[in-house]
Amino acid sequence: MQWGAVGVVIFYAMWRRIFALLRVEGLAAWIGLMVVLQNVFSSLFNSHLFDFHEGWMYVLGVGIAGGMVLRAGSEAESSGTARP
């Protein structure tokens, strides 16, 4: 399905939000950023989100890394060690 300019805007907004989520320290955030950067640069030449293997690697990589970052952030807030 072709979305045109609207799809590009939505796609860039998604990438910006994921980058904002993963801009913390830690291995999970670094791995997540590498998955997103690989997808950004490879999407310049081909849409990997619609290829089975590449699409699932992106979904799993960002999903797991993002979940780990969110979990670490909520644990830090609950223990009182969150950064200002």
C-alpha positions as CSV (number, residue, x, y, z in Angstrom):
1,M,0.0,0.0,0.0
2,Q,1.4,3.4,-1.0
3,W,0.9,6.2,1.5
4,G,2.8,9.0,-0.2
5,A,3.8,12.1,1.6
6,V,1.5,11.3,4.6
7,G,3.2,8.0,5.0
8,V,6.7,9.6,5.0
9,V,5.6,12.1,7.6
10,I,4.2,9.3,9.8
11,F,7.3,7.2,9.3
12,Y,9.7,10.0,10.2
13,A,7.5,10.8,13.3
14,M,7.8,7.2,14.3
15,W,11.6,7.2,14.0
16,R,11.9,10.5,16.0
17,R,9.8,9.0,18.8
18,I,11.9,5.8,18.9
19,F,15.1,7.8,18.9
20,A,13.8,9.9,21.8
21,L,12.9,6.7,23.7
22,L,16.3,5.2,23.2
23,R,18.4,8.3,24.0
24,V,19.5,6.9,27.4
25,E,22.6,5.0,28.6
26,G,22.7,1.2,28.5
27,L,23.2,-1.8,26.3
28,A,19.5,-2.2,25.5
29,A,19.2,1.4,24.3
30,W,22.4,1.0,22.2
31,I,21.1,-2.1,20.6
32,G,17.8,-0.5,19.9
33,L,19.4,2.5,18.3
34,M,21.5,0.3,16.1
35,V,18.4,-1.6,14.9
36,V,16.7,1.7,14.1
37,L,19.8,3.2,12.4
38,Q,20.2,0.1,10.3
39,N,16.6,0.4,9.2
40,V,16.9,4.1,8.5
41,F,19.9,3.7,6.3
42,S,18.7,0.6,4.5
43,S,15.3,2.2,3.9
44,L,17.1,4.7,1.7
45,F,17.6,1.9,-0.9
46,N,14.8,-0.5,-0.1
47,S,11.7,-0.8,2.2
48,H,12.7,-3.5,4.6
49,L,9.6,-3.2,6.8
50,F,7.6,-5.1,4.2
51,D,10.2,-7.9,3.8
52,F,9.4,-10.7,6.2
53,H,12.8,-11.2,7.9
54,E,13.9,-7.6,8.0
55,G,10.5,-6.4,9.2
56,W,10.3,-8.8,12.1
57,M,13.9,-8.1,13.1
58,Y,13.0,-4.4,13.3
59,V,9.8,-5.1,15.3
60,L,11.5,-7.5,17.7
61,G,14.7,-5.5,18.1
62,V,12.9,-2.1,18.8
63,G,10.2,-3.8,20.8
64,I,12.5,-5.6,23.1
65,A,15.0,-2.8,23.5
66,G,12.3,-0.2,24.0
67,G,10.5,-2.4,26.6
68,M,13.8,-2.9,28.5
69,V,14.5,0.8,28.5
70,L,11.0,1.7,29.7
71,R,11.2,-1.0,32.4
72,A,14.6,0.3,33.6
73,G,13.2,3.8,33.7
74,S,10.2,2.9,35.7
75,E,12.3,0.8,38.2
76,A,14.7,3.8,38.6
77,E,11.8,6.1,39.3
78,S,10.2,3.7,41.8
79,S,13.6,3.3,43.7
80,G,14.2,7.0,43.7
81,T,17.4,6.9,41.7
82,A,16.1,8.5,38.5
83,R,18.2,11.2,37.0
84,P,16.7,14.8,37.0
